Amino acid sequence: MALDVLVTGGAGFIGSHIVEALLGSGHRPVVVDDLSAGRRANLPADIEFHQLDIAAPGLEAAFAGHRYDSVVHCAAMVGVVQSMDDPTLDRRVNVEGTAALIALCRKYGGPKFVFLSSGGAIYGETPVPAEEDALPAPQSYYGVHKYCAEKYVELSGLPYANLRLANVYGPRQRAGLEGGVVAIFAERLRTGAPLDIYGSGEQERDFVYVGDVARAAMLAATTPLRGTWNVGTGVVTSVNGLWRAMFALSGSTVEVRYHPARKGEIIRSCLSIRRSLANGWWRPEHSLEEGLRETLGHA
């Protein structure tokens, strides 16, 4: 059955892939995006689009004439470093914007609410892959605000699925906006500029391909799935291992420069997906090598 789904941040990196997944499965997405980071060109020309800020008056216009089955909330400030520099802005978008969207959902029929959260920022350091019931230990305002927004979702009375994402990468990710190291490295390889690494480069991340994330969000929006779920791979790769893999796949090399570690960043982030595998609702389909090939092919 085709469903009507509102996607906030739908012109951005992850959001546009979710829109693509929904369309590919026969659903009817409507997009809200303020285009501060997203691009209208990421979307089909004929899709219903509202250029609106989720944390500003006027968001209600996206609900006029609709009774959504689900809302997928991607719109966010996404930078750890930026959140430390401007926690007020981060709170305004990630907490107050989420609360405003929840209020409209409750007013207009109570659709299922799918919230794209952050596993890495919420769990903090993970010496072993973090399960969904691990004690949160955010080390940045971004992580604090994402966890706070999750609680707003849980207490809203709406049916919901909180998706805690690992480090997402893939085509359409823009260096300097979404903060993705893969996008930054890909741009540097393309332009020949040096790679700047903050810390030793031995910090480890769970890298998950955006197509796999989009499929998870689409399934969460269109099935009875409920609760909080990790969306990652359960495998870690160091930043040094990442640039070496990208050098090998691209055949390109540039200078690698090391700098002091940055405030708020963690050393090891990995999400357990054991619960998802046991439930059978989702599993990642791309290895890191396959995902990097796709990404470098679109750079």
C-alpha positions as YAML, in Angstrom:
chain: A
units: angstrom
residues:
- id: 1
  name: MET
  ca: [0.00, 0.00, 0.00]
- id: 2
  name: ALA
  ca: [1.36, 3.42, -0.94]
- id: 3
  name: LEU
  ca: [1.85, 5.72, 2.05]
- id: 4
  name: ASP
  ca: [2.07, 9.50, 2.37]
- id: 5
  name: VAL
  ca: [5.35, 10.39, 4.08]
- id: 6
  name: LEU
  ca: [6.73, 13.79, 5.07]
- id: 7
  name: VAL
  ca: [10.54, 13.92, 4.99]
- id: 8
  name: THR
  ca: [12.18, 16.86, 6.75]
- id: 9
  name: GLY
  ca: [15.66, 17.68, 5.52]
- id: 10
  name: GLY
  ca: [14.68, 15.74, 2.42]
- id: 11
  name: ALA
  ca: [16.88, 17.72, 0.02]
- id: 12
  name: GLY
  ca: [20.00, 16.94, 2.04]
- id: 13
  name: PHE
  ca: [22.50, 14.12, 1.90]
- id: 14
  name: ILE
  ca: [20.67, 11.39, 3.84]
- id: 15
  name: GLY
  ca: [17.18, 12.81, 3.32]
- id: 16
  name: SER
  ca: [17.36, 12.77, -0.48]
- id: 17
  name: HIS
  ca: [18.39, 9.12, -0.43]
- id: 18
  name: ILE
  ca: [15.40, 8.35, 1.82]
- id: 19
  name: VAL
  ca: [13.10, 10.15, -0.62]
- id: 20
  name: GLU
  ca: [14.61, 8.05, -3.41]
- id: 21
  name: ALA
  ca: [14.01, 4.84, -1.43]
- id: 22
  name: LEU
  ca: [10.39, 5.81, -0.71]
- id: 23
  name: LEU
  ca: [9.69, 6.61, -4.35]
- id: 24
  name: GLY
  ca: [11.34, 3.37, -5.43]
- id: 25
  name: SER
  ca: [8.97, 1.44, -3.16]
- id: 26
  name: GLY
  ca: [5.88, 3.21, -4.51]
- id: 27
  name: HIS
  ca: [5.25, 5.65, -1.65]
- id: 28
  name: ARG
  ca: [4.40, 9.36, -1.86]
- id: 29
  name: PRO
  ca: [7.00, 11.55, -0.12]
- id: 30
  name: VAL
  ca: [6.61, 15.27, 0.53]
- id: 31
  name: VAL
  ca: [9.78, 17.22, 1.35]
- id: 32
  name: VAL
  ca: [10.54, 20.04, 3.77]
- id: 33
  name: ASP
  ca: [14.01, 21.60, 3.67]
- id: 34
  name: ASP
  ca: [15.33, 25.11, 4.27]
- id: 35
  name: LEU
  ca: [18.16, 24.50, 1.74]
- id: 36
  name: SER
  ca: [20.80, 25.70, 4.20]
- id: 37
  name: ALA
  ca: [22.67, 22.47, 3.46]
- id: 38
  name: GLY
  ca: [20.41, 20.59, 1.06]
- id: 39
  name: ARG
  ca: [20.02, 21.07, -2.66]
- id: 40
  name: ARG
  ca: [16.77, 21.20, -4.59]
- id: 41
  name: ALA
  ca: [18.63, 19.43, -7.42]
- id: 42
  name: ASN
  ca: [18.90, 16.33, -5.22]
- id: 43
  name: LEU
  ca: [15.16, 15.79, -5.70]
- id: 44
  name: PRO
  ca: [12.89, 15.02, -8.65]
- id: 45
  name: ALA
  ca: [11.50, 18.17, -10.23]
- id: 46
  name: ASP
  ca: [7.89, 17.11, -9.73]
- id: 47
  name: ILE
  ca: [8.03, 16.25, -6.02]
- id: 48
  name: GLU
  ca: [6.03, 18.40, -3.59]
- id: 49
  name: PHE
  ca: [8.59, 20.62, -1.88]
- id: 50
  name: HIS
  ca: [8.32, 23.19, 0.91]
- id: 51
  name: GLN
  ca: [11.27, 25.47, 1.65]
- id: 52
  name: LEU
  ca: [10.77, 25.88, 5.38]
- id: 53
  name: ASP
  ca: [12.85, 26.03, 8.56]
- id: 54
  name: ILE
  ca: [11.63, 23.39, 11.02]
- id: 55
  name: ALA
  ca: [12.45, 25.63, 13.97]
- id: 56
  name: ALA
  ca: [10.63, 28.71, 12.64]
- id: 57
  name: PRO
  ca: [6.97, 29.70, 12.31]
- id: 58
  name: GLY
  ca: [5.41, 28.55, 9.06]
- id: 59
  name: LEU
  ca: [6.19, 24.84, 9.26]
- id: 60
  name: GLU
  ca: [2.47, 24.12, 9.52]
- id: 61
  name: ALA
  ca: [2.13, 24.94, 5.80]
- id: 62
  name: ALA
  ca: [3.63, 21.55, 4.99]
- id: 63
  name: PHE
  ca: [0.71, 19.85, 6.73]
- id: 64
  name: ALA
  ca: [-2.04, 21.72, 4.88]
- id: 65
  name: GLY
  ca: [-4.11, 19.36, 2.76]
- id: 66
  name: HIS
  ca: [-2.27, 16.27, 4.00]
- id: 67
  name: ARG
  ca: [-2.84, 13.48, 6.46]
- id: 68
  name: TYR
  ca: [0.56, 11.82, 6.61]
- id: 69
  name: ASP
  ca: [0.98, 8.17, 7.47]
- id: 70
  name: SER
  ca: [4.57, 8.79, 8.63]
- id: 71
  name: VAL
  ca: [7.05, 11.58, 9.17]
- id: 72
  name: VAL
  ca: [10.78, 10.94, 8.73]
- id: 73
  name: HIS
  ca: [12.67, 13.64, 10.59]
- id: 74
  name: CYS
  ca: [16.14, 14.15, 9.06]
- id: 75
  name: ALA
  ca: [16.49, 17.92, 9.36]
- id: 76
  name: ALA
  ca: [19.24, 18.73, 11.85]
- id: 77
  name: MET
  ca: [22.43, 20.49, 12.70]
- id: 78
  name: VAL
  ca: [24.92, 17.66, 12.27]
- id: 79
  name: GLY
  ca: [28.35, 18.90, 13.30]
- id: 80
  name: VAL
  ca: [29.97, 17.90, 16.61]
- id: 81
  name: VAL
  ca: [32.53, 20.70, 16.39]
- id: 82
  name: GLN
  ca: [29.89, 23.24, 15.33]
- id: 83
  name: SER
  ca: [27.71, 22.25, 18.28]
- id: 84
  name: MET
  ca: [30.57, 22.99, 20.68]
- id: 85
  name: ASP
  ca: [31.08, 26.39, 19.05]
- id: 86
  name: ASP
  ca: [27.37, 27.31, 19.03]
- id: 87
  name: PRO
  ca: [25.31, 25.12, 21.38]
- id: 88
  name: THR
  ca: [22.38, 27.55, 21.29]
- id: 89
  name: LEU
  ca: [21.88, 27.09, 17.54]
- id: 90
  name: ASP
  ca: [22.33, 23.35, 17.86]
- id: 91
  name: ARG
  ca: [19.65, 23.21, 20.58]
- id: 92
  name: ARG
  ca: [17.29, 25.42, 18.57]
- id: 93
  name: VAL
  ca: [17.34, 23.11, 15.57]
- id: 94
  name: ASN
  ca: [17.85, 19.68, 17.11]
- id: 95
  name: VAL
  ca: [15.63, 20.04, 20.19]
- id: 96
  name: GLU
  ca: [13.22, 22.91, 19.60]
- id: 97
  name: GLY
  ca: [12.75, 22.05, 15.93]
- id: 98
  name: THR
  ca: [11.97, 18.44, 16.80]
- id: 99
  name: ALA
  ca: [9.51, 19.53, 19.49]
- id: 100
  name: ALA
  ca: [7.73, 21.86, 17.05]
- id: 101
  name: LEU
  ca: [7.43, 19.08, 14.48]
- id: 102
  name: ILE
  ca: [6.05, 16.67, 17.09]
- id: 103
  name: ALA
  ca: [3.41, 19.22, 18.09]
- id: 104
  name: LEU
  ca: [2.24, 19.49, 14.49]
- id: 105
  name: CYS
  ca: [2.15, 15.73, 14.09]
- id: 106
  name: ARG
  ca: [-0.06, 15.45, 17.17]
- id: 107
  name: LYS
  ca: [-2.31, 18.19, 15.79]
- id: 108
  name: TYR
  ca: [-2.62, 16.57, 12.36]
- id: 109
  name: GLY
  ca: [-3.59, 12.98, 12.93]
- id: 110
  name: GLY
  ca: [-0.68, 11.45, 14.82]
- id: 111
  name: PRO
  ca: [1.48, 9.89, 12.07]
- id: 112
  name: LYS
  ca: [4.30, 7.51, 12.90]
- id: 113
  name: PHE
  ca: [7.42, 9.49, 13.77]
- id: 114
  name: VAL
  ca: [10.78, 8.22, 12.53]
- id: 115
  name: PHE
  ca: [13.65, 10.17, 14.05]
- id: 116
  name: LEU
  ca: [17.18, 10.01, 12.64]
- id: 117
  name: SER
  ca: [19.36, 10.19, 15.69]
- id: 118
  name: SER
  ca: [23.08, 9.61, 16.28]
- id: 119
  name: GLY
  ca: [24.52, 6.49, 17.85]
- id: 120
  name: GLY
  ca: [28.10, 7.70, 17.86]
- id: 121
  name: ALA
  ca: [27.32, 11.01, 19.53]
- id: 122
  name: ILE
  ca: [24.91, 9.55, 22.10]
- id: 123
  name: TYR
  ca: [26.89, 6.52, 23.25]
- id: 124
  name: GLY
  ca: [30.23, 8.31, 23.45]
- id: 125
  name: GLU
  ca: [33.24, 6.03, 23.75]
- id: 126
  name: THR
  ca: [32.42, 2.40, 22.92]
- id: 127
  name: PRO
  ca: [35.21, -0.05, 23.81]
- id: 128
  name: VAL
  ca: [32.78, -2.75, 22.64]
- id: 129
  name: PRO
  ca: [29.96, -2.25, 20.09]
- id: 130
  name: ALA
  ca: [27.18, -0.36, 21.84]
- id: 131
  name: GLU
  ca: [23.79, -2.03, 22.28]
- id: 132
  name: GLU
  ca: [20.61, 0.05, 22.27]
- id: 133
  name: ASP
  ca: [20.32, -0.26, 26.06]
- id: 134
  name: ALA
  ca: [23.85, 1.05, 26.71]
- id: 135
  name: LEU
  ca: [24.05, 4.01, 29.08]
- id: 136
  name: PRO
  ca: [24.26, 7.24, 27.02]
- id: 137
  name: ALA
  ca: [27.50, 9.18, 27.50]
- id: 138
  name: PRO
  ca: [27.47, 12.07, 25.00]
- id: 139
  name: GLN
  ca: [30.63, 14.17, 24.84]
- id: 140
  name: SER
  ca: [29.28, 17.05, 22.73]
- id: 141
  name: TYR
  ca: [26.25, 19.33, 22.72]
- id: 142
  name: TYR
  ca: [25.22, 17.60, 19.50]
- id: 143
  name: GLY
  ca: [25.01, 14.26, 21.31]
- id: 144
  name: VAL
  ca: [23.20, 15.81, 24.29]
- id: 145
  name: HIS
  ca: [20.64, 17.47, 22.03]
- id: 146
  name: LYS
  ca: [20.06, 14.39, 19.90]
- id: 147
  name: TYR
  ca: [19.42, 12.33, 23.04]
- id: 148
  name: CYS
  ca: [17.09, 15.02, 24.37]
- id: 149
  name: ALA
  ca: [15.18, 15.01, 21.07]
- id: 150
  name: GLU
  ca: [14.84, 11.22, 21.28]
- id: 151
  name: LYS
  ca: [13.15, 11.65, 24.65]
- id: 152
  name: TYR
  ca: [10.73, 14.19, 23.19]
- id: 153
  name: VAL
  ca: [9.84, 11.59, 20.55]
- id: 154
  name: GLU
  ca: [9.41, 8.81, 23.11]
- id: 155
  name: LEU
  ca: [7.16, 10.93, 25.34]
- id: 156
  name: SER
  ca: [5.10, 12.34, 22.47]
- id: 157
  name: GLY
  ca: [2.43, 9.64, 22.45]
- id: 158
  name: LEU
  ca: [3.09, 9.10, 18.74]
- id: 159
  name: PRO
  ca: [4.06, 5.70, 17.34]
- id: 160
  name: TYR
  ca: [7.79, 6.07, 16.75]
- id: 161
  name: ALA
  ca: [11.11, 4.58, 15.70]
- id: 162
  name: ASN
  ca: [14.35, 6.25, 16.78]
- id: 163
  name: LEU
  ca: [17.20, 5.25, 14.47]
- id: 164
  name: ARG
  ca: [20.64, 5.76, 15.98]
- id: 165
  name: LEU
  ca: [22.97, 6.10, 13.02]
- id: 166
  name: ALA
  ca: [26.66, 5.28, 12.84]
- id: 167
  name: ASN
  ca: [28.96, 7.38, 10.61]
- id: 168
  name: VAL
  ca: [27.04, 7.70, 7.36]
- id: 169
  name: TYR
  ca: [28.85, 8.23, 4.05]
- id: 170
  name: GLY
  ca: [28.09, 8.03, 0.34]
- id: 171
  name: PRO
  ca: [27.17, 10.03, -2.78]
- id: 172
  name: ARG
  ca: [25.82, 13.59, -2.28]
- id: 173
  name: GLN
  ca: [27.61, 14.07, 1.03]
- id: 174
  name: ARG
  ca: [29.25, 17.48, 0.89]
- id: 175
  name: ALA
  ca: [32.59, 18.14, 2.53]
- id: 176
  name: GLY
  ca: [32.31, 20.91, 5.09]
- id: 177
  name: LEU
  ca: [28.53, 20.65, 5.54]
- id: 178
  name: GLU
  ca: [27.66, 17.21, 6.86]
- id: 179
  name: GLY
  ca: [31.07, 16.82, 8.47]
- id: 180
  name: GLY
  ca: [31.72, 13.39, 6.94]
- id: 181
  name: VAL
  ca: [35.37, 12.35, 6.82]
- id: 182
  name: VAL
  ca: [34.77, 10.21, 3.72]
- id: 183
  name: ALA
  ca: [33.36, 13.21, 1.82]
- id: 184
  name: ILE
  ca: [36.24, 15.41, 2.94]
- id: 185
  name: PHE
  ca: [38.85, 12.84, 1.92]
- id: 186
  name: ALA
  ca: [37.12, 12.25, -1.45]
- id: 187
  name: GLU
  ca: [37.16, 15.97, -2.21]
- id: 188
  name: ARG
  ca: [40.83, 16.25, -1.26]
- id: 189
  name: LEU
  ca: [41.71, 13.31, -3.50]
- id: 190
  name: ARG
  ca: [39.82, 14.95, -6.36]
- id: 191
  name: THR
  ca: [41.47, 18.35, -5.93]
- id: 192
  name: GLY
  ca: [44.92, 17.18, -4.82]
- id: 193
  name: ALA
  ca: [44.74, 19.08, -1.52]
- id: 194
  name: PRO
  ca: [46.34, 17.53, 1.59]
- id: 195
  name: LEU
  ca: [44.37, 15.36, 4.02]
- id: 196
  name: ASP
  ca: [44.15, 16.95, 7.46]
- id: 197
  name: ILE
  ca: [43.76, 14.46, 10.29]
- id: 198
  name: TYR
  ca: [42.99, 15.61, 13.83]
- id: 199
  name: GLY
  ca: [44.55, 13.36, 16.43]
- id: 200
  name: SER
  ca: [46.61, 10.24, 15.74]
- id: 201
  name: GLY
  ca: [44.36, 8.87, 13.01]
- id: 202
  name: GLU
  ca: [43.87, 5.73, 15.07]
- id: 203
  name: GLN
  ca: [40.43, 6.85, 16.21]
- id: 204
  name: GLU
  ca: [37.91, 4.29, 14.97]
- id: 205
  name: ARG
  ca: [34.46, 4.67, 13.44]
- id: 206
  name: ASP
  ca: [31.62, 2.47, 12.27]
- id: 207
  name: PHE
  ca: [31.06, 3.59, 8.65]
- id: 208
  name: VAL
  ca: [27.63, 2.77, 7.17]
- id: 209
  name: TYR
  ca: [26.65, 3.40, 3.54]
- id: 210
  name: VAL
  ca: [23.88, 5.92, 2.94]
- id: 211
  name: GLY
  ca: [21.88, 3.56, 0.73]
- id: 212
  name: ASP
  ca: [21.64, 1.12, 3.63]
- id: 213
  name: VAL
  ca: [20.57, 3.92, 5.97]
- id: 214
  name: ALA
  ca: [17.91, 5.10, 3.51]
- id: 215
  name: ARG
  ca: [16.49, 1.58, 3.29]
- id: 216
  name: ALA
  ca: [16.35, 1.38, 7.10]
- id: 217
  name: ALA
  ca: [14.48, 4.69, 7.32]
- id: 218
  name: MET
  ca: [12.08, 3.68, 4.56]
- id: 219
  name: LEU
  ca: [11.32, 0.39, 6.32]
- id: 220
  name: ALA
  ca: [10.87, 2.14, 9.67]
- id: 221
  name: ALA
  ca: [8.39, 4.56, 8.06]
- id: 222
  name: THR
  ca: [6.35, 1.94, 6.22]
- id: 223
  name: THR
  ca: [6.26, -1.07, 8.58]
- id: 224
  name: PRO
  ca: [5.03, -1.57, 12.18]
- id: 225
  name: LEU
  ca: [8.60, -1.32, 13.56]
- id: 226
  name: ARG
  ca: [8.74, 0.48, 16.92]
- id: 227
  name: GLY
  ca: [11.36, 1.49, 19.44]
- id: 228
  name: THR
  ca: [15.02, 2.51, 19.29]
- id: 229
  name: TRP
  ca: [17.40, 0.82, 16.86]
- id: 230
  name: ASN
  ca: [21.05, 1.07, 15.91]
- id: 231
  name: VAL
  ca: [21.79, 1.49, 12.21]
- id: 232
  name: GLY
  ca: [25.45, 0.69, 11.58]
- id: 233
  name: THR
  ca: [27.65, -2.26, 10.68]
- id: 234
  name: GLY
  ca: [29.22, -3.40, 13.95]
- id: 235
  name: VAL
  ca: [32.67, -3.05, 12.31]
- id: 236
  name: VAL
  ca: [35.23, -0.33, 13.03]
- id: 237
  name: THR
  ca: [37.78, 1.23, 10.70]
- id: 238
  name: SER
  ca: [40.46, 3.69, 11.81]
- id: 239
  name: VAL
  ca: [40.81, 7.03, 10.07]
- id: 240
  name: ASN
  ca: [44.27, 5.91, 8.95]
- id: 241
  name: GLY
  ca: [42.77, 2.71, 7.59]
- id: 242
  name: LEU
  ca: [40.12, 4.73, 5.78]
- id: 243
  name: TRP
  ca: [42.53, 6.99, 3.90]
- id: 244
  name: ARG
  ca: [44.69, 4.03, 2.95]
- id: 245
  name: ALA
  ca: [41.64, 2.20, 1.58]
- id: 246
  name: MET
  ca: [40.58, 5.28, -0.39]
- id: 247
  name: PHE
  ca: [44.10, 5.70, -1.78]
- id: 248
  name: ALA
  ca: [44.09, 2.06, -2.89]
- id: 249
  name: LEU
  ca: [40.66, 2.26, -4.54]
- id: 250
  name: SER
  ca: [41.21, 5.59, -6.28]
- id: 251
  name: GLY
  ca: [44.84, 5.14, -7.27]
- id: 252
  name: SER
  ca: [45.41, 8.68, -5.99]
- id: 253
  name: THR
  ca: [47.62, 9.92, -3.17]
- id: 254
  name: VAL
  ca: [47.99, 13.30, -1.50]
- id: 255
  name: GLU
  ca: [49.93, 14.62, 1.48]
- id: 256
  name: VAL
  ca: [48.59, 13.49, 4.88]
- id: 257
  name: ARG
  ca: [48.99, 16.04, 7.68]
- id: 258
  name: TYR
  ca: [48.32, 15.45, 11.40]
- id: 259
  name: HIS
  ca: [46.99, 18.07, 13.83]
- id: 260
  name: PRO
  ca: [45.97, 18.12, 17.52]
- id: 261
  name: ALA
  ca: [42.69, 16.35, 18.36]
- id: 262
  name: ARG
  ca: [39.54, 18.49, 18.39]
- id: 263
  name: LYS
  ca: [37.25, 19.13, 21.36]
- id: 264
  name: GLY
  ca: [34.21, 16.86, 21.67]
- id: 265
  name: GLU
  ca: [35.39, 14.09, 19.35]
- id: 266
  name: ILE
  ca: [35.62, 10.50, 20.56]
- id: 267
  name: ILE
  ca: [38.25, 7.81, 20.01]
- id: 268
  name: ARG
  ca: [36.15, 4.73, 19.24]
- id: 269
  name: SER
  ca: [32.56, 4.56, 18.05]
- id: 270
  name: CYS
  ca: [30.91, 1.30, 17.02]
- id: 271
  name: LEU
  ca: [27.25, 0.25, 17.08]
- id: 272
  name: SER
  ca: [26.03, -3.27, 17.66]
- id: 273
  name: ILE
  ca: [23.32, -4.32, 15.18]
- id: 274
  name: ARG
  ca: [22.70, -7.64, 16.90]
- id: 275
  name: ARG
  ca: [19.15, -6.64, 17.81]
- id: 276
  name: SER
  ca: [18.30, -5.72, 14.20]
- id: 277
  name: LEU
  ca: [19.78, -8.95, 12.87]
- id: 278
  name: ALA
  ca: [17.84, -11.01, 15.41]
- id: 279
  name: ASN
  ca: [14.61, -9.16, 14.61]
- id: 280
  name: GLY
  ca: [15.22, -9.54, 10.86]
- id: 281
  name: TRP
  ca: [13.92, -6.12, 9.87]
- id: 282
  name: TRP
  ca: [17.17, -4.73, 8.44]
- id: 283
  name: ARG
  ca: [20.84, -5.47, 7.77]
- id: 284
  name: PRO
  ca: [23.51, -3.49, 5.89]
- id: 285
  name: GLU
  ca: [24.14, -4.70, 2.35]
- id: 286
  name: HIS
  ca: [27.33, -2.76, 1.49]
- id: 287
  name: SER
  ca: [30.81, -3.53, 2.74]
- id: 288
  name: LEU
  ca: [33.07, -0.52, 3.30]
- id: 289
  name: GLU
  ca: [34.94, -1.30, 0.08]
- id: 290
  name: GLU
  ca: [31.70, -1.50, -1.94]
- id: 291
  name: GLY
  ca: [30.40, 1.72, -0.41]
- id: 292
  name: LEU
  ca: [33.66, 3.56, -1.03]
- id: 293
  name: ARG
  ca: [33.64, 2.44, -4.67]
- id: 294
  name: GLU
  ca: [30.13, 3.88, -5.06]
- id: 295
  name: THR
  ca: [31.14, 7.09, -3.33]
- id: 296
  name: LEU
  ca: [34.37, 7.65, -5.25]
- id: 297
  name: GLY
  ca: [32.54, 6.92, -8.48]
- id: 298
  name: HIS
  ca: [30.26, 9.89, -7.81]
- id: 299
  name: ALA
  ca: [32.93, 12.26, -6.46]
...
